[in-house]
Amino acid sequence: MLCFLKGMAFVPFLLVTWSSAAFIISYVIAVLFGHVNPFLPYISDTGTTPPESGIFGFMINFSAFLGAATMYTRYKIVEKQNQTSYFSSPIFNLVSLVLGLVGCIGMGIVANFQELTVPVVHDGGALLAFVCGVMYTLLQSIISYKSCPQWNRPSTCHIRMAISAVSCAAVIPMIACASLISITKLEWNPNEKNVTLRISTEINDF
């Protein structure tokens, strides 16, 4: 068996591949049916109209489950490493896990409540998913530095922190732009008032 699929390592691998497939499949179906503009639609736009909404909801729900499983696995790994060689307060690891699980709940909300049907609930779930997800990656990056060099290479720590920094830089303008517009339709005219804000939000969403 491939080394990266040994033990529980297949869970994060499956999370990435399954989630990527969810976004790509729902996007392709939405474009083929003419439900969204092919140029940078919101991820949520591709899961709003049947038949892609059913596929999007099912696959993102399973992605949320895989995300929770990945985060719990990471929590137990850090817990065991910390017991072997103390490098961080257990509370720090627990807070990270709770934030990650809340983010997964947000993913489930996004999957089950379409943006045009119940926008307040959908947007609340998206906010939980993005904000808690970014905070989770940031805390895990800090934990990686604390456990370096015994459990992590410096290069791994730097990569994780770089991903966290990019995520933070993307989520802040995304929330700022999204708060200034109201999503009431999927098709937007380039001459409309808020189209620039929408495009900015879409770019950061990706």
Protein Blocks (a to p, Z undefined) as FASTA:
>chain_A
ZZklgcjllmmmmmmmmmmmmmmmmmmmmmmnopacfbhpafklmmmbcfklmmmmmmmm
mmmmmmmmmmmmmmmmmmmmmmmmgcbdfklmmmmmmmmmmmmmmmmmmmmmcfklmmml
mmmmmmmmmmmmmmmmmmmmmmmmmmpcklpcfklmmmmmmmmmmmmmmmmmmmmmmmmp
ccfbfbdcfkbmklmmmmmmmmmmZZ
